[in-house]
């Protein structure tokens, strides 16, 4: 967890009030008045680009948090950035709504050209994503639980790519009488159904969702193949962050979801 932003940082962004740590995430975000201050993450998309992209989206039934500038017009101050504070919280079980708002969001950003920085990313999530889509050979990740099972049922998949938010599950906030809020854009250049599949994978693995959740994506052609890729991404990320730790035991949270995805993918015509 980070220490609170300094008074100099708070004043640089023109915030009013004392910092209060926000729950969730990495424990590094602080609300100060109507802004959220957090340390700049070197792996995140450029703040100016995010401001341009997110700020260009017309009202489409969701709220967006935009990066804020300092009083001097900069996006950073002493390693900190600021975002507009949005009322709301993540609520387990609202996966269908998250999928729906994700589809609206992806429709709203379908015009955005591919940003060059996506191909340059080298963080664990980007590595795992490339394994999922066959751009990195799985042989280098033989220690990853379930990877061989998932790769065995992965098939060629042709679908148009665009900018997608690849981590919607915990980054859609709900508040009474307000549209859902989307925060913390995790950019990938993939088919938009991949974003929905990651939500389904997270719900099955971590939040106790049942197979009936698949009804929410029944309209997506060849959805099992997107789910297979989403699970590959998640199991590789999990192993990269648990490197050196023992494999999952009988409480393995991935096993039921992997078995479901393999069954569905294996039964495709």
C-alpha positions as CSV (number, residue, x, y, z in Angstrom):
1,X,0.0,0.0,0.0
2,X,1.2,3.5,-0.7
3,X,1.4,6.4,1.6
4,X,-1.0,9.2,1.1
5,X,-0.2,11.9,-1.5
6,X,1.7,14.8,-0.2
7,X,0.2,18.2,0.4
8,X,2.2,19.4,-2.6
9,X,0.6,16.9,-4.9
10,X,-2.9,17.6,-3.5
11,X,-2.4,21.3,-4.1
12,X,-0.9,20.7,-7.6
13,X,-4.1,19.1,-8.7
14,X,-6.2,21.7,-7.0
15,X,-7.9,19.2,-4.7
16,X,-9.8,20.4,-1.7
17,X,-9.9,18.3,1.5
18,X,-7.9,15.6,3.2
19,X,-6.9,12.2,1.6
20,X,-9.0,9.1,2.4
21,X,-7.8,5.8,1.2
22,X,-10.3,4.0,-1.1
23,X,-11.0,0.3,-0.8
24,X,-10.3,-2.3,-3.4
25,X,-7.6,-2.5,-6.1
26,X,-4.0,-2.3,-4.8
27,X,-4.8,0.0,-1.9
28,X,-3.0,2.9,-3.6
29,X,-5.9,5.2,-4.5
30,X,-6.9,8.1,-2.3
31,X,-10.0,10.3,-2.6
32,X,-9.4,14.0,-2.1
33,X,-12.6,16.0,-2.7
34,X,-13.9,15.2,-6.1
35,X,-10.7,13.6,-7.4
36,X,-9.0,10.3,-6.9
37,X,-5.2,10.4,-6.6
38,X,-3.0,7.4,-7.1
39,X,0.6,6.7,-8.1
40,X,1.2,6.6,-11.9
41,X,1.5,3.0,-13.2
42,X,4.2,2.7,-15.8
43,X,2.3,-0.1,-17.5
44,X,-0.9,1.8,-17.9
45,X,-2.0,3.6,-21.2
46,X,-0.6,7.2,-21.6
47,X,-2.9,9.5,-19.6
48,X,-3.2,12.1,-22.4
49,X,-4.3,9.3,-24.8
50,X,-6.9,8.1,-22.2
51,X,-8.2,11.6,-21.8
52,X,-8.6,12.0,-25.6
53,X,-10.2,8.5,-26.1
54,X,-12.5,8.5,-23.1
55,X,-13.4,12.2,-23.5
56,X,-14.5,11.6,-27.1
57,X,-17.3,9.1,-26.1
58,X,-20.8,10.4,-26.2
59,X,-23.3,9.5,-23.5
60,X,-24.1,5.8,-24.1
61,X,-25.6,4.7,-20.8
62,X,-22.5,4.6,-18.7
63,X,-20.3,7.0,-16.7
64,X,-16.5,7.3,-17.3
65,X,-13.7,8.7,-15.1
66,X,-11.3,10.9,-17.0
67,X,-7.7,11.7,-16.1
68,X,-7.4,15.2,-14.6
69,X,-4.6,17.7,-15.1
70,X,-2.7,19.8,-12.5
71,X,-3.4,23.5,-12.3
72,X,-0.3,23.8,-14.6
73,X,-1.9,21.6,-17.2
74,X,0.2,18.4,-16.6
75,X,-1.1,14.9,-16.1
76,X,1.4,14.0,-13.4
77,X,2.8,15.5,-10.3
78,X,5.7,13.9,-8.4
79,X,4.7,10.5,-9.7
80,X,1.0,10.9,-9.0
81,X,-2.0,11.2,-11.3
82,X,-5.6,12.3,-10.7
83,X,-9.0,11.0,-11.9
84,X,-12.5,12.3,-11.5
85,X,-14.2,10.6,-8.6
86,X,-17.3,8.5,-9.5
87,X,-19.8,7.3,-6.9
88,X,-20.3,3.6,-6.9
89,X,-18.8,0.2,-5.9
90,X,-18.2,-3.2,-7.4
91,X,-21.0,-5.6,-6.6
92,X,-20.6,-9.3,-7.0
93,X,-23.3,-11.0,-9.0
94,X,-24.1,-8.2,-11.4
95,X,-22.2,-10.0,-14.2
96,X,-25.0,-9.7,-16.8
97,X,-25.1,-6.0,-16.3
98,X,-21.3,-5.8,-16.6
99,X,-21.4,-7.7,-19.8
100,X,-24.1,-5.5,-21.2
101,X,-22.4,-2.2,-20.3
102,X,-19.1,-3.6,-21.7
103,X,-20.8,-4.3,-25.0
104,X,-22.1,-0.7,-25.0
105,X,-18.7,0.6,-24.2
106,X,-17.0,-1.4,-26.9
107,X,-19.6,-0.2,-29.4
108,X,-18.7,3.4,-28.4
109,X,-15.0,2.9,-28.9
110,X,-15.1,0.8,-32.1
111,X,-13.8,3.8,-34.1
112,X,-10.6,4.2,-32.1
113,X,-7.5,3.2,-34.1
114,X,-5.1,0.6,-32.7
115,X,-2.7,2.4,-30.3
116,X,1.0,1.5,-30.9
117,X,1.7,1.0,-27.2
118,X,-0.5,-2.1,-27.0
119,X,2.0,-4.1,-29.0
120,X,4.8,-2.8,-26.9
121,X,3.3,-3.9,-23.6
122,X,5.4,-6.5,-21.7
123,X,3.5,-6.8,-18.4
124,X,2.2,-10.2,-17.1
125,X,-1.3,-9.5,-18.5
126,X,0.0,-8.7,-22.0
127,X,2.2,-11.8,-21.9
128,X,-0.7,-14.0,-20.9
129,X,-2.9,-12.4,-23.5
130,X,-0.4,-13.3,-26.2
131,X,-0.3,-16.9,-25.0
132,X,-4.1,-17.0,-25.1
133,X,-4.2,-16.0,-28.7
134,X,-1.3,-18.2,-29.9
135,X,1.2,-15.3,-30.3
136,X,3.5,-16.8,-27.7
137,X,4.1,-20.6,-27.7
138,X,2.7,-22.4,-24.6
139,X,5.8,-24.5,-24.4
140,X,7.5,-21.8,-22.3
141,X,4.7,-22.1,-19.7
142,X,4.5,-25.8,-19.1
143,X,4.2,-25.3,-15.4
144,X,0.9,-23.4,-15.7
145,X,-2.0,-25.5,-14.4
146,X,-4.7,-26.3,-17.0
147,X,-2.8,-24.7,-19.9
148,X,-2.4,-27.9,-21.8
149,X,-6.1,-28.8,-21.5
150,X,-7.2,-25.4,-22.7
151,X,-4.7,-25.2,-25.6
152,X,-5.9,-28.7,-26.7
153,X,-9.4,-27.4,-27.4
154,X,-8.4,-24.0,-28.8
155,X,-9.4,-23.6,-32.4
156,X,-8.8,-21.0,-35.1
157,X,-11.0,-18.0,-34.5
158,X,-11.6,-15.2,-37.0
159,X,-13.3,-12.0,-35.6
160,X,-12.6,-8.3,-36.2
161,X,-10.3,-6.8,-33.6
162,X,-10.7,-3.4,-31.9
163,X,-9.8,-1.6,-28.7
164,X,-11.3,-3.5,-25.8
165,X,-11.3,-3.2,-22.0
166,X,-9.9,-6.5,-20.8
167,X,-10.6,-6.2,-17.1
168,X,-14.2,-5.1,-16.7
169,X,-15.2,-7.5,-13.9
170,X,-14.0,-5.4,-10.9
171,X,-14.0,-2.1,-12.8
172,X,-17.6,-1.5,-13.3
173,X,-19.1,0.4,-10.4
174,X,-22.8,0.6,-9.5
175,X,-24.7,3.3,-7.6
176,X,-28.4,3.7,-7.0
177,X,-30.2,5.8,-9.6
178,X,-27.0,6.3,-11.7
179,X,-25.7,4.5,-14.8
180,X,-22.9,2.0,-14.3
181,X,-19.4,3.6,-14.2
182,X,-16.4,2.1,-16.0
183,X,-12.9,2.7,-14.6
184,X,-9.3,1.6,-15.1
185,X,-9.2,0.9,-18.8
186,X,-7.1,-2.2,-19.5
187,X,-6.5,-2.0,-23.3
188,X,-6.2,-4.9,-25.6
189,X,-6.6,-5.1,-29.4
190,X,-8.9,-8.1,-29.6
191,X,-12.5,-8.9,-30.6
192,X,-15.0,-7.3,-28.2
193,X,-16.4,-10.7,-27.2
194,X,-13.1,-11.4,-25.5
195,X,-13.9,-8.7,-23.0
196,X,-17.2,-10.4,-22.2
197,X,-15.5,-13.8,-22.0
198,X,-13.0,-12.4,-19.4
199,X,-16.0,-11.3,-17.3
200,X,-17.6,-14.8,-17.5
201,X,-14.2,-16.4,-16.7
202,X,-13.7,-14.2,-13.6
203,X,-17.3,-14.8,-12.5
204,X,-17.0,-18.6,-12.7
205,X,-13.5,-18.7,-11.1
206,X,-13.7,-16.1,-8.4
207,X,-17.2,-15.1,-7.7
208,X,-19.3,-18.3,-7.7
209,X,-21.2,-17.8,-10.9
210,X,-23.2,-20.8,-12.3
211,X,-23.2,-22.1,-15.8
212,X,-26.5,-20.3,-16.4
213,X,-24.5,-17.1,-16.8
214,X,-23.7,-18.3,-20.3
215,X,-27.2,-17.2,-21.3
216,X,-25.9,-13.7,-21.2
217,X,-23.5,-14.4,-24.0
218,X,-25.7,-16.8,-26.0
219,X,-25.8,-14.3,-28.8
220,X,-22.0,-14.4,-29.3
221,X,-20.9,-16.7,-32.1
222,X,-18.4,-19.3,-31.0
223,X,-18.3,-18.0,-27.5
224,X,-16.7,-21.2,-26.1
225,X,-13.5,-20.3,-28.0
226,X,-13.5,-16.8,-26.5
227,X,-13.9,-18.4,-23.0
228,X,-11.0,-20.8,-23.6
229,X,-8.8,-17.8,-24.5
230,X,-10.0,-15.8,-21.5
231,X,-9.2,-18.7,-19.2
232,X,-5.8,-19.2,-20.7
233,X,-5.0,-15.6,-20.1
234,X,-6.2,-15.9,-16.5
235,X,-4.3,-19.1,-15.6
236,X,-1.1,-17.8,-17.1
237,X,-1.4,-14.5,-15.2
238,X,-2.1,-16.4,-12.0
239,X,1.0,-18.5,-12.4
240,X,3.2,-15.5,-13.3
241,X,2.1,-13.8,-10.1
242,X,2.4,-17.0,-8.0
243,X,5.8,-18.0,-9.4
244,X,7.6,-20.2,-7.0
245,X,4.5,-21.1,-5.1
246,X,3.0,-24.7,-5.1
247,X,0.3,-25.6,-7.7
248,X,-3.3,-25.3,-6.7
249,X,-4.5,-28.2,-4.6
250,X,-8.0,-29.8,-4.5
251,X,-9.4,-26.2,-3.9
252,X,-8.2,-25.1,-7.3
253,X,-10.6,-22.3,-8.2
254,X,-10.0,-22.7,-11.9
255,X,-10.8,-26.4,-12.3
256,X,-14.7,-26.2,-12.7
257,X,-14.5,-23.3,-15.2
258,X,-11.8,-25.0,-17.2
259,X,-13.8,-28.2,-17.3
260,X,-16.8,-26.3,-18.5
261,X,-14.9,-24.4,-21.2
262,X,-13.3,-27.6,-22.4
263,X,-16.6,-29.4,-22.6
264,X,-18.3,-26.6,-24.5
265,X,-15.3,-26.1,-26.9
266,X,-15.0,-29.8,-27.5
267,X,-18.7,-30.1,-28.5
268,X,-18.5,-27.3,-31.1
269,X,-19.3,-28.5,-34.6
